[in-house]
Amino acid sequence: MIVGVPKEIKAEENRVAVVPAGTEALVAAGHEVLVETLAGEGSGFPDDLYTAVGASVISSAEDVWGRADMIVKVKEPIEPEYPRMRDDQVLFTYFHFAADERLTQEVIDRKVTAIAYETVELATGELPLLTPMSEVAGRMAVQEGAKYLERNQGGYGILLGGVPGVLPAEIVILGGGVVGTQAAIIAAGFGAHVTILDVSLPRLRYLAEVMPANVDTLYSNRHTILEQIARADVLVGAVLVTGGKAPKLVREDDLKLMKDGSVIVDVAVDQGGCVESARPTTHNNPTYTVHGVIHYCVANMPGAVPRTSTLALTNATFPYLMRLANQGWEAACRADRPLSLGVNAVGGRVTYEAVADAFGLDYTPLSEVLPG
Ligand SMILES: NC(=O)c1ccc[n+]([C@@H]2O[C@H](COP(=O)([O-])OP(=O)(O)OC[C@H]3O[C@@H](n4cnc5c(N)ncnc54)[C@H](O)[C@@H]3O)[C@@H](O)[C@H]2O)c1
């Protein structure tokens, strides 16, 4: 199969869908890999690393799209890429269709086979191709919180871990899922005192068992949230209600309880934010202040660390990519239920119910498109 890896063209996107190690494995399995020039540059993988493992580095995006049987990307296709999509082509990338009606219609009209990272789902309900980005964002949340606590950034001026004889910072985390857990690990490692709030008792039990002694768990309700935000130096928003908008757990008025110069990192801002005063910001202008509390609300946090994010993402996507290349998408999806759940559209038909529902489109179960 010919696998195409275009350079991402969305603003602030420096990740690449396949790294040289993956390219080498694809070539060894007999596939041809076309990499657009500079595709890996932003993640620290220059063209010569791809050439060295047998890829063809190609200067034109049109050629990569035009020749490949399967295109692997990171971000959803954007306008200049729409005309490049073909009906006999498989596209394996993040799509987030429900947030983009135009893209959904383009994929339908162009009869693309669209396999979406974000809906590949394990039997446990885990979304294995979203998890790595939550891991990056969770770990980064504490790094950003620590930075904006510094006085010259407008912060309260407290060191996360304190020093002997001086108490450490208080880190309060709303939501103990992937983001919250990773944030807690890093904050605790720095020596901060961490409190994780969640509404899931099984999750709190698990966290209480595995976390170090400087991490406490607390059942999340209005009362405990208000009590904890008053103590917090850094508040990390990490809640998720699957498929829905984040619940507003901290109202704007509640900020008056918080210390001047404390920091909110609302990672959940991509789902609307769990803090009422959160609005999406960018890496170029990441913070603003409300009632003396610094808000960091970047909606694509992993974009700041493309080297780590690319490696984390491709570690997770590559096994699926290899199966798609080796077996073809039909056989690979027949053999792999989690992967088959990633198929959102085939031949002009929408095969993922939530996407069809989002825009009042007809839904065709994948089993009708892919018998057996
Ligand atoms: N900003 C970014 O760059 C970025 C990157 C990755 C993920 N995210 C977002 O971070 C958020 C968290 O993702 P995740 O992977 O950790 O989700 P997750 O499903 O693993 O965890 C969410 C947790 O929130 C808990 N929760 C739900 N309601 C709660 C409440 N009222 N109080 C306390 N806890 C509650 C759930 O029990 C669960 O444990 C999502 O919105 C995700 O889209 C943002």
The ligand as a MOL file (V3000), in Angstrom:
LIG
                    3D

  0  0  0     0  0            999 V3000
M  V30 BEGIN CTAB
M  V30 COUNTS 44 48 0 0 0
M  V30 BEGIN ATOM
M  V30 1 N -6.8370 21.6550 26.7160 0
M  V30 2 C -6.2470 20.6270 26.1240 0
M  V30 3 O -5.2910 20.7860 25.3730 0
M  V30 4 C -6.7280 19.2300 26.4000 0
M  V30 5 C -5.9390 18.1230 26.0350 0
M  V30 6 C -6.4040 16.8410 26.3640 0
M  V30 7 C -7.6280 16.6940 27.0360 0
M  V30 8 N -8.3630 17.8130 27.3390 0 CHG=1
M  V30 9 C -9.6600 17.7410 28.0560 0
M  V30 10 O -9.4560 17.4730 29.4410 0
M  V30 11 C -10.6890 16.9980 29.9900 0
M  V30 12 C -10.4330 15.7860 30.8670 0
M  V30 13 O -10.0310 14.6930 30.0250 0
M  V30 14 P -9.6780 13.2520 30.6180 0
M  V30 15 O -9.0650 12.4900 29.5190 0
M  V30 16 O -8.9540 13.3800 31.9150 0 CHG=-1
M  V30 17 O -11.1550 12.6880 30.9260 0
M  V30 18 P -11.4940 11.4180 31.8290 0
M  V30 19 O -12.8210 10.9350 31.3620 0
M  V30 20 O -10.3500 10.4800 31.8950 0
M  V30 21 O -11.6600 12.0360 33.3130 0
M  V30 22 C -12.7020 12.8960 33.6740 0
M  V30 23 C -12.9800 12.7260 35.1630 0
M  V30 24 O -13.9050 13.7540 35.5690 0
M  V30 25 C -14.6780 13.1960 36.5920 0
M  V30 26 N -15.8450 14.0400 36.8680 0
M  V30 27 C -17.0170 14.1250 36.1880 0
M  V30 28 N -17.8400 15.0020 36.8000 0
M  V30 29 C -17.1570 15.4890 37.8810 0
M  V30 30 C -17.4690 16.4090 38.9130 0
M  V30 31 N -18.6640 17.0150 38.9830 0
M  V30 32 N -16.5280 16.6750 39.8670 0
M  V30 33 C -15.3200 16.0640 39.8260 0
M  V30 34 N -14.9860 15.1520 38.8820 0
M  V30 35 C -15.8950 14.8810 37.9240 0
M  V30 36 C -15.0110 11.7990 36.0650 0
M  V30 37 O -15.4710 10.9340 37.1180 0
M  V30 38 C -13.6410 11.3780 35.5150 0
M  V30 39 O -12.8630 10.6810 36.4760 0
M  V30 40 C -11.5880 16.7250 28.7700 0
M  V30 41 O -12.4670 17.8080 28.5820 0
M  V30 42 C -10.6100 16.6610 27.6130 0
M  V30 43 O -11.2040 16.9580 26.3710 0
M  V30 44 C -7.9450 19.0630 27.0200 0
M  V30 END ATOM
M  V30 BEGIN BOND
M  V30 1 1 1 2
M  V30 2 2 2 3
M  V30 3 1 2 4
M  V30 4 1 4 5
M  V30 5 2 4 44
M  V30 6 2 5 6
M  V30 7 1 6 7
M  V30 8 2 7 8
M  V30 9 1 8 9
M  V30 10 1 8 44
M  V30 11 1 9 10
M  V30 12 1 9 42
M  V30 13 1 10 11
M  V30 14 1 11 12
M  V30 15 1 11 40
M  V30 16 1 12 13
M  V30 17 1 13 14
M  V30 18 2 14 15
M  V30 19 1 14 16
M  V30 20 1 14 17
M  V30 21 1 17 18
M  V30 22 2 18 19
M  V30 23 1 18 20
M  V30 24 1 18 21
M  V30 25 1 21 22
M  V30 26 1 22 23
M  V30 27 1 23 24
M  V30 28 1 23 38
M  V30 29 1 24 25
M  V30 30 1 25 26
M  V30 31 1 25 36
M  V30 32 1 26 27
M  V30 33 1 26 35
M  V30 34 2 27 28
M  V30 35 1 28 29
M  V30 36 1 29 30
M  V30 37 2 29 35
M  V30 38 1 30 31
M  V30 39 2 30 32
M  V30 40 1 32 33
M  V30 41 2 33 34
M  V30 42 1 34 35
M  V30 43 1 36 37
M  V30 44 1 36 38
M  V30 45 1 38 39
M  V30 46 1 40 41
M  V30 47 1 40 42
M  V30 48 1 42 43
M  V30 END BOND
M  V30 END CTAB
M  END
